[in-house]
Amino acid sequence: MNYRFYLIDDDPTALTLLETLCEELDYPYLAFEDGEAALEKWSETKEKCVFVCDYTLPEMNGLDLLKKLKEEDSEIPFILVTANGSSEVAVNALEMGALDYVTKPVNPKEMMLVFKRAIQHLNFRKSFETLNKKIKKSTEKSGFLYGETKEMLKLKRLVEKVSPTDAPLLITGETGTGKEVLSKEVHRLSQRADKPFLALNCASIPENLLESELFGHKKGAFSGATENREGLFIAANGGTLLLDEIGDMPLNLQSKLLRVLQEGKVKRIGENEEISIDVRIIAATHKDINNEILNGGFREDLYYRLSVFNVHIPPLRERRDDIDLFFSFFRKRYSKKNIKLSKEALIKLQEHYWPGNVREFENTIRRALLMGDGIILQEEDLVFNNIPVHKEELDFRLTFKDWPSLKELEKIYIAKLFLEKDFSKEKIAQVLGVNRKTLYRKIKEYELEN
C-alpha cells in the first residue's frame, strides 16, 4: 500500500523538489504552502500518511504543526526539514516524536531514503496492529470466561497467582464447566507458555493402553508394540500435561503416576532406563475426589500430591448473574450481527438448570443465533437439549432466586429421606449412592443427628 505524503514548504523551488521525489518513487502526495492548510485537509480524513514539513513557515512553524498532529495521532510519521545550523530545532523535533529530520539544502538521495524509511515505519505499524488483533481474537477464542460474579472473580485472582508457579493444580467441576479451557489458560499465563501443552482424557482410553499413552513403551514390549513410543510425559517435557478425568484412572496406574511425580523420572514400558522430566501437572475431574477416597477409588497420597492448589469451577446454575455476559461473548464468536437478547429470553436462560453447563450454553446460543430471525433473540428461539433432568431440576419451574443453596437443598433432601425410610441409615445411604461413612459425615455436617 502506498501511503500519501503531505508536503509543506512555502518555498516553491523546495516544494517542487519534494514533489519530484514522490513522483519518482510513485508515492501519492498533496502539496501545501502552509501548515494550517495541511492540518485542515488531514483533519477531514485522518488518513495514515507521512508529513514532510519545513520548519520555517508563516504563522504555524514545523514544530507547532508537529505538536498538533501528535495530539491527534501519536504514531503519525513526521519528517522535519531544517536549515543548516539549526541542530537545536532538530533535537526538539525528535524529542516531540518526529520520525526524522533533513537539513537544507536537501540531498535528493538522502531524502528518498528517509521517505522509504517512513513507509517502512507505517507498514510495521500496520503489521503490529494486525498481529495484535489476531492475538486478541485468539485469546477470546481460547481464554477462560470468568464472568463477574464474586466466586468467579475470586477464581480469576487465584488463577493469576497460581499460573506463574510450577505447582501441581487440581481443577474440579461438573462436566462442561470449562476445566480443560481453564487449564489452557493456566498454561498460557505460566512461564511454560512457549512449551508444549498436552492433554489426556483418562476416561476415554482403555486401561491396558493408558500406561503406554502416559509413559511410553519400547518396541516389542508387548503385543502390538510395533515401534518405540515416547509417551506424553516425555513429549510434554518442559511444558504442561493435563490429566483430564483423573478420577477415572485405575488404582494401579495411580501408584505409578505418584512415583513419577515424586521422583521426576519416567520409565517407558519394556525399558529399565529412567528419563528425567520437567512437566507441570494439571489434573481435572468432575467427580467428588473426597468421596472417591472414602470409597477406596482414589489414592489419598496422590490426591495430596496433585492438589497443591485446588481450583473449583462452579456450575453455570450458580453463576446466573453472568448469563447476559456469557451471551455477549458467544454472540461475538458466532455472529457478525449485533444481536440483542430479549428480556423474556434472558429470563428463560437464567431459569434453565444447565446440566451441561457452559458447553450446553454455548451450543444453545449458537443454535439460537442460526435459527433466530432479526436482531432481537426471542424466547421461542431458545431450544434446550431434551435429556433426562436431575432430581433437583424437577421443580425448578419456580423462580431460581427463591431457591436455597445446593447445600441447603442437600440437607433438605437427606432430612426428607429420614422420614421416608423410617430413619434407616442403611436405606438412606443406598438411595444417595454413598457408603455409611459418607452419610455419617453428611449428618454431622448438616447437624441432623437429632
Buried (B, 14 or more C-beta within 10 A) or exposed (E): EEBBBBBBBBBEEBBEBBBEBBEEBEBEBBBBBBBBBBBEEBEEEEEBBBBBBBBBBEEBBBBBBBEBBBEEBEEBBBBBBBEEEBEEBBEBBEEBBBBBBBBBEBEEEEBBEBBEBBBEBBEEBEEEEEEEEEEEEEEEEEBBBBBEBEBBEEBBEBBEEBBEBEEBBBBBBBEBBBBBBBBBBBBBBBEBEEBBBBBBBBBEBEEEEBBBBBBBBBEEBEEEBEEBBBBBBBBBBEBBBBBBBBBBBBEEBBEBBBEBBEEEEBBBBBBEEEBEBEBBBBBBBBBBBBBBBBEEBBBEEBBEBBBBBBBEBBBBBBBBEBBBBBBBBBBEBBBEEEBBBBEEBBBBBBBBBBBBBBBBBBBBBBBBBEEBEEEEBBBEBBEBEEEEEEEBBEEBEEEBEEBEEEEEEBBEEBEEBBEEBEEEBEBBBBBBEBBEEBBBBBBEEBEEEE
